[in-house]
Amino acid sequence: MKSDYFTATGLWIERKHNREGHPITYTVWKPHTSCSFTDTKKALKFISWPKGTPTGDSLRDWFASFVDKDAKAEPATVNKAQIVAEGFGPEAHEEPNENTKMIT
């Protein structure tokens, strides 16, 4: 999926939608350091850009624009009882050594 970017003087953020693991990650780069986050509040704390500045306001607006998209990106719940019953197909429930012959 396409990544989204936010850039400002001395700041670069990449928002990435992942196929496995956490659905959304933010990679934040500041001069001489970078860090990856899954929570926007922790990312904002790391960025530490003040609210009253134009860049700070546009940064918070950029994070707020993804709130609806992030809610839809939550991973689906897994029915463990169904997986135990069905597994990955009939071959998952067979003993691999049942139909083998031992040569003596």
C-alpha positions as CSV (number, residue, x, y, z in Angstrom):
1,M,0.0,0.0,0.0
2,K,1.1,3.5,-0.6
3,S,2.9,5.3,2.2
4,D,2.0,8.8,3.3
5,Y,4.7,11.4,4.2
6,F,4.9,14.5,6.3
7,T,7.9,16.7,5.9
8,A,9.0,19.9,7.7
9,T,12.3,21.6,8.4
10,G,14.3,19.0,10.4
11,L,11.4,16.5,10.5
12,W,10.3,13.6,8.3
13,I,7.4,11.2,9.0
14,E,6.3,8.1,7.0
15,R,3.0,6.5,7.7
16,K,2.9,2.9,6.5
17,H,0.1,0.4,6.3
18,N,1.5,-3.1,7.1
19,R,0.3,-6.4,6.0
20,E,1.5,-8.3,9.1
21,G,2.1,-7.1,12.6
22,H,0.8,-3.8,13.7
23,P,-1.6,-2.4,10.9
24,I,-0.2,1.1,11.0
25,T,3.4,2.3,11.8
26,Y,4.9,5.7,11.8
27,T,8.6,6.2,11.2
28,V,9.8,9.5,12.5
29,W,13.1,11.1,11.7
30,K,14.6,14.0,13.5
31,P,18.2,15.1,13.0
32,H,20.6,12.4,14.2
33,T,17.8,10.1,15.5
34,S,14.8,8.1,14.2
35,C,12.2,5.9,15.8
36,S,9.2,3.8,14.8
37,F,5.8,4.2,16.5
38,T,2.4,2.6,16.4
39,D,0.7,5.2,18.6
40,T,0.3,8.8,17.4
41,K,0.5,10.2,21.0
42,K,3.9,8.7,21.6
43,A,5.0,9.9,18.2
44,L,3.9,13.4,19.0
45,K,5.8,13.2,22.3
46,F,9.0,12.1,20.5
47,I,8.6,14.9,17.9
48,S,8.0,17.5,20.7
49,W,6.8,20.2,18.2
50,P,4.8,23.0,19.9
51,K,1.0,23.3,19.2
52,G,0.9,27.0,18.5
53,T,3.2,27.0,15.5
54,P,2.0,26.5,11.9
55,T,4.1,23.3,11.5
56,G,2.8,22.0,14.8
57,D,-0.8,22.6,13.8
58,S,-0.4,21.1,10.4
59,L,1.4,18.1,11.9
60,R,-1.6,17.4,14.3
61,D,-4.0,17.9,11.5
62,W,-2.1,15.4,9.4
63,F,-2.3,12.8,12.2
64,A,-6.0,13.6,12.7
65,S,-6.8,13.0,9.0
66,F,-6.1,9.3,9.5
67,V,-8.3,8.6,12.5
68,D,-11.1,7.1,10.5
69,K,-8.7,5.1,8.3
70,D,-6.8,3.7,11.3
71,A,-10.1,2.6,13.0
72,K,-10.9,0.5,9.9
73,A,-7.4,-1.0,9.8
74,E,-7.7,-2.8,13.1
75,P,-7.0,-6.6,12.7
76,A,-9.9,-8.9,12.6
77,T,-10.6,-11.1,15.6
78,V,-9.6,-14.8,15.2
79,N,-12.0,-17.6,16.1
80,K,-9.6,-20.0,17.8
81,A,-12.2,-22.7,18.3
82,Q,-12.8,-22.8,14.5
83,I,-9.1,-23.1,13.9
84,V,-8.7,-26.0,16.3
85,A,-11.7,-27.8,14.8
86,E,-10.8,-27.2,11.1
87,G,-7.1,-26.4,11.2
88,F,-5.5,-25.8,7.8
89,G,-7.3,-28.7,6.1
90,P,-7.7,-32.4,6.6
91,E,-4.0,-33.1,6.3
92,A,-3.4,-31.1,9.4
93,H,-5.4,-33.6,11.5
94,E,-3.7,-36.7,10.2
95,E,-0.8,-38.4,11.9
96,P,2.1,-38.3,9.5
97,N,3.5,-41.7,10.5
98,E,0.1,-43.6,10.4
99,N,0.4,-45.0,6.8
100,T,4.1,-45.8,6.8
101,K,5.8,-49.2,6.8
102,M,8.9,-49.9,8.7
103,I,11.6,-51.9,7.0
104,T,13.3,-54.4,9.3
